[in-house]
Amino acid sequence: MKGCEVLYTIGDAILVDTTLEQLAERFMPLWDLYYFEDDHIYRYLLDAGIPVYTRAEFSRSFPRFSLDYGALYQMFDLSIPDVPWVTLLRTAQWWALGSKLQVELMEYQIRCGRGNIYEGSWFSKDDCPVNNTVTVNGRWCYLLTAEDWQAKGTDDRKQWVLKWLVQWHTGAPLSIRVGSIGGFERVPYRLIHEYAGTFAHQSGPNCFAAAIAMVVGGSGVDYYPQSRDLITQWLHQEPFFRLLDAQRYQKVIELRTIDPVMVQPADVLIWCTSDGAAKHAAFAITPDAVFQKEGQGWESPWLLVQLNRVRYNEYLKSGGHVAVYRRQ
């Protein structure tokens, strides 16, 4: 981190200005996402030559969309989880709909709980938008579009992203101070200090990459360049487990409750569902603290958190477990 960089505090993480600029450039897709269920909208879009997708089809057709914009659009937390149809609209296509269909689509986004919607409290009295607004059950809302985003200047975009991040991290688990840890040879403290409390410049880097990067870095400073490469990747379970095995890590216990007595520094903890699917991984810094990246989106920083504050502990309430892997 350059000493002259402007720093912003987001929860317990620090965002540098160069990263913020990159995030602001990627914050909005070029096309706008809309969910719907009405047959007449379905027929209109198809007659206009605009593709319509089920949510599963959309994921297959645009595999990075949910990665890059899933949090922005709250794609995994809709209040109507079985919403049938989704489409992407360019600016010209949106305006060609006409006001009646526009209002219907906007109202449905409110009802289904789609993200990237802002209420009046977001704005000052002097900057409330006029276009792309709708009132549903007395709730005034504005839908940010790609067109409006492109019209904003760089500083306005950065301030918008900062405000969005601050709201997103309200109530997030508190992180641990890096300076309060040390003393175990297989824990790469310099790497931990370098990344903990910082943001990636794009979506992709995830929990599995973060955990295995610290494992590899634990072999010594000569391995730090490879760790820095690993931690930026979108690493899925299969290659993660191959690397874990190659680093001589083996499962030593499955925890059904969080018990720091059973954890050692440099262990890798893997949270699994009741059917054994690995959903999250973290690297133990102390018996009761881990280095992790909670999600694979750009909005999730690398953090040190107390083991009992890891969000994925919820799996233990429904028959899941935490598998503890240790170097042999």
Backbone torsions as a table, in degrees:
resi	resn	phi	psi	omega
1	MET	NA	125.3	-178.9
2	LYS	-72.4	139.6	-175.9
3	GLY	-64.0	-24.9	-176.3
4	CYS	-91.6	0.2	-177.8
5	GLU	-70.3	142.8	173.7
6	VAL	-73.8	134.2	-178.4
7	LEU	-113.8	142.1	175.5
8	TYR	-123.6	140.4	179.4
9	THR	-98.6	123.2	178.2
10	ILE	-121.8	103.9	-174.5
11	GLY	60.4	-120.3	177.4
12	ASP	-104.3	17.2	-178.5
13	ALA	-118.1	160.6	179.2
14	ILE	-113.8	132.9	177.1
15	LEU	-115.7	122.9	179.6
16	VAL	-87.1	157.0	-171.7
17	ASP	-64.2	-37.8	-179.8
18	THR	-65.1	-37.8	176.2
19	THR	-67.6	-40.4	178.7
20	LEU	-60.1	-41.5	178.6
21	GLU	-61.2	-41.2	178.9
22	GLN	-67.2	-40.0	178.0
23	LEU	-65.6	-38.9	179.3
24	ALA	-64.2	-33.3	177.5
25	GLU	-68.4	-31.3	-175.3
26	ARG	-101.5	0.3	-170.9
27	PHE	-59.4	-41.2	-176.6
28	MET	-112.6	141.6	171.8
29	PRO	-72.6	167.1	178.4
30	LEU	-75.9	-25.6	176.9
31	TRP	-114.5	153.4	-178.2
32	ASP	-96.9	139.2	-177.6
33	LEU	-91.8	133.3	176.6
34	TYR	-137.7	134.4	171.1
35	TYR	-97.4	152.8	176.5
36	PHE	-164.3	167.6	177.8
37	GLU	-138.9	-11.5	-175.4
38	ASP	-72.4	136.7	-178.0
39	ASP	-64.4	-36.8	-176.5
40	HIS	-70.6	-29.9	173.5
41	ILE	-70.2	-41.3	177.3
42	TYR	-56.5	-49.1	-178.4
43	ARG	-67.2	-40.5	179.5
44	TYR	-59.2	-48.4	-176.3
45	LEU	-63.3	-45.0	179.8
46	LEU	-65.7	-41.0	178.2
47	ASP	-63.1	-30.1	179.1
48	ALA	-83.6	0.8	179.6
49	GLY	80.3	19.5	-178.2
50	ILE	-98.9	124.9	-178.2
51	PRO	-63.1	144.4	175.2
52	VAL	-122.6	136.8	-174.9
53	TYR	-127.6	147.6	160.3
54	THR	-72.9	167.4	-179.0
55	ARG	-65.3	-35.3	177.8
56	ALA	-67.1	-41.8	178.1
57	GLU	-64.0	-39.4	179.7
58	PHE	-62.1	-42.7	179.6
59	SER	-62.6	-39.0	179.0
60	ARG	-71.5	-36.0	-176.9
61	SER	-76.1	-31.9	-177.9
62	PHE	-131.1	72.8	-171.4
63	PRO	-62.3	-23.9	-179.7
64	ARG	-93.4	-7.9	-174.7
65	PHE	-62.9	-48.7	-179.6
66	SER	-66.9	-31.4	176.9
67	LEU	-64.8	-46.6	-176.1
68	ASP	-80.1	-33.6	-170.4
69	TYR	-127.7	8.2	-177.2
70	GLY	-58.7	-42.3	179.7
71	ALA	-70.6	-41.8	-178.7
72	LEU	-57.9	-43.2	-177.5
73	TYR	-97.0	5.6	-179.6
74	GLN	48.8	46.9	-172.5
75	MET	-66.9	-22.3	-176.7
76	PHE	-105.0	10.7	-175.9
77	ASP	-142.1	43.2	179.6
78	LEU	-74.1	146.5	177.0
79	SER	-77.2	-15.5	170.7
80	ILE	-117.6	83.8	-171.4
81	PRO	-65.3	-20.6	-178.6
82	ASP	-102.1	24.9	176.7
83	VAL	-52.5	128.6	-168.0
84	PRO	-80.2	-34.5	-168.9
85	TRP	-127.9	152.0	176.9
86	VAL	-143.7	145.9	177.6
87	THR	-144.4	160.6	173.1
88	LEU	-114.4	132.0	-177.6
89	LEU	-122.5	131.4	169.1
90	ARG	-73.3	165.8	-178.8
91	THR	-57.5	-45.7	-178.7
92	ALA	-64.2	-36.9	178.9
93	GLN	-66.8	-38.2	178.7
94	TRP	-62.3	-46.8	-178.6
95	TRP	-71.3	-25.1	177.6
96	ALA	-71.7	-16.5	179.8
97	LEU	-62.8	-34.1	-172.5
98	GLY	87.6	159.2	-170.9
99	SER	-64.5	-34.6	-176.9
100	LYS	-64.5	-50.3	179.7
101	LEU	-68.7	-34.6	177.0
102	GLN	-59.6	-47.5	-179.5
103	VAL	-63.1	-42.0	178.9
104	GLU	-60.8	-43.8	179.6
105	LEU	-66.0	-43.6	-179.7
106	MET	-63.4	-43.1	178.9
107	GLU	-60.8	-38.7	-179.5
108	TYR	-68.4	-33.8	178.3
109	GLN	-62.2	-36.6	177.9
110	ILE	-66.3	-47.9	-175.7
111	ARG	-66.0	-35.8	-177.2
112	CYS	-85.5	-4.5	175.6
113	GLY	80.9	24.2	177.0
114	ARG	-64.5	147.3	177.8
115	GLY	-84.7	-170.2	-176.1
116	ASN	61.9	36.3	177.8
117	ILE	-124.6	135.7	-171.1
118	TYR	-128.9	131.4	179.4
119	GLU	-89.2	175.4	-173.8
120	GLY	-59.3	-30.7	-178.2
121	SER	-65.1	-16.7	178.8
122	TRP	-69.3	-30.7	-169.0
123	PHE	-104.7	155.2	168.3
124	SER	-82.4	170.9	-177.9
125	LYS	-64.0	-24.8	-173.8
126	ASP	-94.3	-5.4	-175.1
127	ASP	-127.8	23.2	176.9
128	CYS	-68.3	128.5	179.6
129	PRO	-72.0	161.3	180.0
130	VAL	-108.5	-43.6	179.7
131	ASN	-79.1	157.3	174.5
132	ASN	57.6	41.8	176.2
133	THR	-119.2	152.1	-179.2
134	VAL	-155.2	151.0	176.8
135	THR	-116.6	123.8	-179.2
136	VAL	-125.3	118.3	-179.1
137	ASN	53.7	43.0	178.5
138	GLY	78.1	4.3	-178.0
139	ARG	-103.5	109.6	178.4
140	TRP	-79.9	131.3	-177.0
141	CYS	-138.1	149.6	175.2
142	TYR	-119.7	132.7	177.1
143	LEU	-102.5	114.3	178.1
144	LEU	-71.0	130.3	-179.1
145	THR	-115.0	163.7	177.2
146	ALA	-60.4	-36.4	179.7
147	GLU	-62.1	-47.6	-179.6
148	ASP	-66.5	-36.3	-179.8
149	TRP	-65.2	-42.7	-180.0
150	GLN	-65.2	-25.0	-179.8
151	ALA	-79.5	-13.2	-178.4
152	LYS	-80.7	148.7	174.6
153	GLY	-78.6	170.2	-177.0
154	THR	-59.2	-45.5	-178.2
155	ASP	-65.2	-40.2	178.8
156	ASP	-64.6	-39.7	178.0
157	ARG	-63.0	-44.4	-179.1
158	LYS	-63.0	-43.2	179.3
159	GLN	-64.9	-35.6	178.0
160	TRP	-64.4	-47.5	-179.1
161	VAL	-63.4	-42.1	177.6
162	LEU	-58.8	-46.2	-179.2
163	LYS	-64.1	-40.8	178.8
164	TRP	-62.3	-44.1	-179.8
165	LEU	-64.5	-41.6	179.3
166	VAL	-60.1	-44.0	179.2
167	GLN	-66.7	-40.4	-179.0
168	TRP	-60.8	-36.5	-174.8
169	HIS	-94.0	5.8	175.3
170	THR	-61.8	125.1	179.7
171	GLY	83.1	5.7	179.3
172	ALA	-68.5	153.2	179.4
173	PRO	-58.1	141.7	178.5
174	LEU	-70.9	142.8	178.2
175	SER	-91.2	168.2	-178.6
176	ILE	-101.4	143.8	177.9
177	ARG	-68.1	130.6	-179.0
178	VAL	-62.5	-36.2	-176.1
179	GLY	-66.2	-11.5	-176.8
180	SER	-90.5	4.7	-177.6
181	ILE	-120.7	162.0	176.5
182	GLY	156.6	165.7	169.3
183	GLY	105.6	4.2	179.3
184	PHE	-122.4	125.9	-168.4
185	GLU	-66.1	-26.8	-177.9
186	ARG	-88.3	3.4	176.1
187	VAL	-101.2	118.8	-178.2
188	PRO	-81.0	82.5	-171.9
189	TYR	-61.1	-35.6	178.9
190	ARG	-62.6	-40.8	177.6
191	LEU	-67.9	-41.8	177.9
192	ILE	-57.2	-46.8	-180.0
193	HIS	-63.4	-34.4	-178.0
194	GLU	-68.1	-37.4	-172.2
195	TYR	-105.2	-31.3	-174.8
196	ALA	-60.8	130.0	-179.7
197	GLY	80.1	23.8	177.9
198	THR	-128.5	164.1	-179.4
199	PHE	-108.5	144.6	168.6
200	ALA	-73.5	157.9	-177.1
201	HIS	-86.6	-1.2	176.9
202	GLN	-160.4	168.9	175.9
203	SER	-73.1	157.4	178.6
204	GLY	130.8	-61.1	179.2
205	PRO	-52.2	126.8	-172.1
206	ASN	-130.8	-173.4	-174.8
207	CYS	-64.6	-39.6	-178.1
208	PHE	-66.9	-40.1	177.2
209	ALA	-65.5	-40.4	-179.5
210	ALA	-63.7	-44.1	-177.6
211	ALA	-66.8	-46.8	-176.3
212	ILE	-72.6	-28.0	176.4
213	ALA	-62.6	-39.9	178.4
214	MET	-71.9	-32.9	175.0
215	VAL	-61.0	-49.7	-179.0
216	VAL	-64.7	-42.7	178.5
217	GLY	-62.3	-24.0	178.2
218	GLY	-66.5	-10.4	177.5
219	SER	-81.9	-7.9	177.2
220	GLY	130.6	167.1	-174.1
221	VAL	-63.7	-25.3	177.7
222	ASP	-63.1	-20.6	-178.7
223	TYR	-95.0	-2.1	-178.2
224	TYR	-60.3	-40.7	177.8
225	PRO	-57.9	-40.7	178.1
226	GLN	-67.7	-36.5	176.8
227	SER	-62.1	-42.3	179.9
228	ARG	-65.7	-30.8	175.4
229	ASP	-72.0	-45.0	-179.0
230	LEU	-61.3	-42.2	-171.7
231	ILE	-67.9	-16.0	178.8
232	THR	-90.9	-1.7	-172.8
233	GLN	-91.0	157.3	171.3
234	TRP	-93.2	86.7	-169.7
235	LEU	-97.1	125.1	-180.0
236	HIS	-92.9	174.0	-169.1
237	GLN	-60.6	-43.7	-173.3
238	GLU	-62.0	-52.5	177.7
239	PRO	-66.0	-30.1	175.8
240	PHE	-61.0	-47.9	-178.1
241	PHE	-68.2	-32.0	175.9
242	ARG	-63.7	-44.4	178.2
243	LEU	-64.8	-40.2	179.6
244	LEU	-61.3	-42.8	178.3
245	ASP	-65.7	-41.0	-179.4
246	ALA	-65.3	-26.1	177.5
247	GLN	-86.9	12.9	175.7
248	ARG	66.2	33.6	175.1
249	TYR	-96.3	132.6	178.1
250	GLN	-131.8	152.0	179.2
251	LYS	-70.7	130.6	-178.8
252	VAL	-111.7	-21.9	-179.3
253	ILE	-166.8	155.2	171.0
254	GLU	-115.6	122.0	-178.4
255	LEU	-94.7	129.1	175.3
256	ARG	-96.1	-14.9	172.3
257	THR	-136.2	156.9	179.6
258	ILE	-74.2	117.6	-176.7
259	ASP	-136.5	94.8	-178.7
260	PRO	-58.8	-22.2	178.7
261	VAL	-59.5	-27.9	-176.6
262	MET	-90.9	3.5	-175.5
263	VAL	-114.6	140.7	176.4
264	GLN	-120.8	153.6	173.5
265	PRO	-54.8	141.4	-178.5
266	ALA	79.5	0.2	170.0
267	ASP	-67.2	153.5	170.7
268	VAL	-108.9	125.6	-179.6
269	LEU	-105.7	132.5	-177.1
270	ILE	-126.0	119.5	-179.6
271	TRP	-87.2	126.1	-175.4
272	CYS	-122.9	147.6	176.3
273	THR	-77.8	176.9	-177.8
274	SER	-61.6	-25.0	177.6
275	ASP	-93.3	10.2	174.2
276	GLY	87.3	5.2	-179.2
277	ALA	-75.6	127.9	179.6
278	ALA	-77.0	122.4	-175.1
279	LYS	-116.2	-20.1	-176.3
280	HIS	-155.8	148.4	177.3
281	ALA	-138.4	149.5	177.8
282	ALA	-148.3	159.4	-177.2
283	PHE	-110.0	123.5	-177.0
284	ALA	-74.7	128.6	176.1
285	ILE	-97.3	-39.0	173.2
286	THR	-136.5	174.4	177.7
287	PRO	-59.6	-23.2	-177.7
288	ASP	-124.2	21.6	177.9
289	ALA	-144.1	142.3	-177.4
290	VAL	-132.2	153.7	169.7
291	PHE	-95.8	129.6	-176.9
292	GLN	-153.4	165.9	165.0
293	LYS	-123.4	113.6	-169.5
294	GLU	-64.5	-33.1	-179.2
295	GLY	-139.2	174.2	-178.4
296	GLN	-97.4	-0.5	178.2
297	GLY	-82.9	161.8	-179.2
298	TRP	-64.4	-21.6	-176.8
299	GLU	-75.6	-12.1	-177.8
300	SER	-100.0	114.6	178.6
301	PRO	-81.7	165.3	167.4
302	TRP	-75.3	133.9	-177.1
303	LEU	-143.0	157.7	164.5
304	LEU	-98.5	126.5	-178.8
305	VAL	-135.1	156.1	174.0
306	GLN	-64.5	139.5	-177.9
307	LEU	-56.6	-39.6	-177.6
308	ASN	-76.8	-1.6	178.1
309	ARG	-105.7	4.1	178.9
310	VAL	-67.7	128.1	-175.7
311	ARG	-59.7	-31.2	-175.3
312	TYR	-75.4	-1.8	172.2
313	ASN	-61.0	-16.5	177.1
314	GLU	-58.0	-28.1	179.3
315	TYR	-60.2	-28.7	-177.2
316	LEU	-67.8	-21.0	-179.9
317	LYS	-78.9	-13.0	-177.3
318	SER	-124.9	34.4	174.6
319	GLY	89.8	4.4	178.1
320	GLY	-81.1	-177.1	179.7
321	HIS	-153.6	167.5	172.9
322	VAL	-110.9	116.2	177.6
323	ALA	-87.1	127.3	179.8
324	VAL	-101.1	119.7	177.7
325	TYR	-107.9	140.4	-175.7
326	ARG	-137.9	145.3	179.4
327	ARG	-70.9	130.7	-176.0
328	GLN	-101.5	NA	NA
